[in-house]
Amino acid sequence: MFRANAINLLDLQPEQVNSWLQGFDTIISDCDGTLWHDDKAIEGAAEVLNALQSRAGKRVYLITNNGLKTRHEIWQRAQRLGFQLPNESHIISPTQTIVDYLKQHMTSDQRVYVVGNAAIERALTEAGIQSSGAGTPELLQPNDKWQDFVNRELKQPAATDNVGAVVVGWDEHFSYCKMARACHLLCSNKECAFLVTNKDAVHKYPSVHIPGTGAFVAAIETCSARTALDMGKPNPLVLEPLLNAAALQPERTLMIGDCCKVDVIFARNCNLQSLLVGTGSYQLETLHGNPELPKPDVYLPQLGNLLSYI
């Protein structure tokens, strides 16, 4: 209806917005920056998503690239912040996408090496998948040289036995030793899967910018000469379980997000329509001033603006 025109819905007549809303059966919404900031809901966001379900009869799913929590933990946060979802199957998260992928592509006796946080391990353990490395430091011992680490840890046959995948997420304990272990596993076995929760390059906060998962992934991709499979947006792979279950029709699905380079691209990759909200890093003026940015179909300053049209 408004393909890639970045139309401000506030400039339209109410009947036009109502007609636009009637074109969707399913809503998929990003979380951070769209529905909440940190642990605080953005004003009006919960009321809109709840009304879309209770008043308009839409199916609603939340999608996130947050690999620091399991799907269940994200669902619990959403419930706590006032977002009413039927159950955790309405959360699309990289930890669950990774679990679903590994169940299909690994044998039961294989294990996973994780460069990442403990949430990845929790998700794998709940699914009955063995793993190691998550949430723990691995550093050179005092007086060790890198050769000592390699001889002790990597040259033993057990180092690679039954490892079916290397999974990378955000890791505050990222180190040379972890990178070396991941490199060795990926180079030793070309059949070893290389999965990542996302490739977000940087996390931006009001007073500081810190490296995102993409920085760790780039280091391991470089030394292993392997390309990681991204299990988050904008990879359309993350939508496959819903498509295979016939839970949605892409042409009648709306993607809501706050990031042009991730959420809008994801919508395009999946043939969804897109609504960009200005509660993240991109506002309408940003789009007008940067013509190279991927443009959404429609725009709102914040999701709460939609409530009066539902």
URNOR-V194061 format. One record per pair of residues at least 24 apart in sequence whose ideal C-beta (glycine too) atoms are under 7 Angstrom apart, sorted by sequence separation. I is the first residue (numbers start at 1). J is the second residue. D is the distance in whole Angstrom. If there is no record, write none. Layout:
((I J D) (I J D))
This chain:
((71 95 6) (95 119 6) (99 123 5) (103 127 7) (258 282 7) (273 297 5) (278 302 6) (27 52 6) (60 85 7) (70 95 5) (71 96 4) (95 120 6) (99 124 6) (159 184 7) (160 185 6) (275 300 7) (277 302 6) (154 180 7) (166 192 6) (268 294 7) (277 303 5) (66 93 7) (67 94 5) (96 123 7) (102 129 6) (154 181 7) (165 192 6) (62 90 7) (67 95 6) (95 123 4) (99 127 5) (149 177 6) (153 181 7) (160 188 5) (164 192 6) (165 193 4) (166 194 5) (167 195 5) (168 196 5) (169 197 4) (234 262 6) (61 90 5) (62 91 5) (63 92 4) (64 93 6) (65 94 6) (160 189 6) (163 192 6) (164 193 6) (233 262 5) (265 294 6) (60 90 7) (62 92 7) (99 129 7) (150 180 7) (154 184 5) (165 195 6) (233 263 7) (264 294 5) (27 58 5) (29 60 7) (31 62 6) (53 84 7) (61 92 6) (149 180 7) (199 230 5) (234 265 4) (239 270 5) (26 58 7) (32 64 7) (194 226 5) (196 228 4) (198 230 6) (234 266 4) (264 296 5) (25 58 6) (26 59 5) (27 60 5) (28 61 5) (29 62 6) (30 63 6) (31 64 4) (195 228 7) (233 266 4) (236 269 4) (260 293 5) (261 294 7) (24 58 6) (25 59 6) (30 64 7) (32 66 7) (49 83 6) (50 84 5) (194 228 5) (195 229 5) (196 230 6) (197 231 6) (198 232 4) (236 270 5) (260 294 5) (21 56 7) (28 63 5) (31 66 7) (46 81 6) (194 229 6) (196 231 6) (197 232 6) (234 269 5) (46 82 4) (137 173 4) (139 175 5) (195 231 5) (46 83 5) (136 173 7) (138 175 6) (140 177 6) (183 220 6) (187 224 6) (137 175 7) (139 177 6) (182 220 5) (186 224 4) (138 177 4) (41 81 4) (138 178 5) (179 219 6) (183 223 4) (186 226 5) (41 82 6) (179 220 6) (183 224 5) (170 212 7) (174 216 5) (182 224 7) (170 213 5) (169 213 6) (179 223 7) (36 81 6) (133 178 7) (168 213 7) (171 216 6) (73 119 7) (120 167 6) (256 303 7) (35 83 7) (168 216 6) (67 116 7) (68 117 6) (70 119 5) (120 169 5) (168 217 5) (69 119 5) (113 163 6) (68 119 5) (111 162 5) (116 167 6) (67 119 7) (70 122 5) (110 162 5) (111 163 6) (112 164 7) (116 168 6) (117 169 6) (168 220 6) (67 120 6) (70 123 5) (109 162 6) (110 163 7) (111 164 7) (112 165 5) (113 166 5) (114 167 5) (115 168 5) (116 169 3) (117 170 6) (110 164 3) (116 170 7) (117 171 6) (112 167 6) (116 171 5) (115 171 5) (107 164 7) (106 164 4) (106 165 6) (115 174 7) (168 228 7) (102 165 6) (115 178 5) (115 182 5) (113 181 7) (98 167 6) (113 182 7) (113 185 6) (204 281 7) (116 197 7) (105 193 6) (101 195 7) (98 195 5) (115 216 7) (67 169 4) (68 170 6) (95 197 7) (67 170 6) (94 197 4) (94 198 6) (67 197 3) (101 231 7) (67 198 6) (65 197 7) (65 198 4) (98 231 5) (97 231 4) (65 200 6) (94 231 5) (94 232 4) (97 238 5) (100 241 6) (67 213 7) (92 238 6) (65 232 4) (65 233 6) (63 233 7) (26 248 4) (34 256 6) (34 257 6) (25 249 7) (34 258 5) (28 253 6) (33 258 4) (26 252 7) (30 256 6) (25 252 5) (26 253 4) (27 254 5) (28 255 5) (29 256 4) (30 257 4) (24 252 6) (30 258 6) (23 252 7) (24 253 6) (27 256 7) (24 254 5) (30 263 5) (42 279 5) (34 277 6) (34 279 7) (33 279 6) (34 280 7) (33 280 4) (56 310 5) (48 303 5) (55 310 5) (48 304 6) (51 307 6) (47 304 7) (44 302 7) (45 303 5) (48 306 5) (52 310 6) (44 303 6) (45 304 6) (48 307 5) (51 310 4) (42 302 6) (44 304 2) (47 307 5) (42 303 7) (43 304 5) (48 310 7) (44 307 6) (34 303 7) (8 284 6) (6 284 7) (6 287 5) (21 309 7) (6 295 4) (9 298 5) (5 295 7) (6 296 6) (9 299 7) (10 300 7) (4 295 5) (7 298 5) (8 299 5) (9 300 5) (18 309 6) (5 297 6) (7 299 7) (17 309 4) (4 297 6) (6 299 5) (3 297 6) (2 297 4) (10 305 6) (14 309 6) (2 298 5))
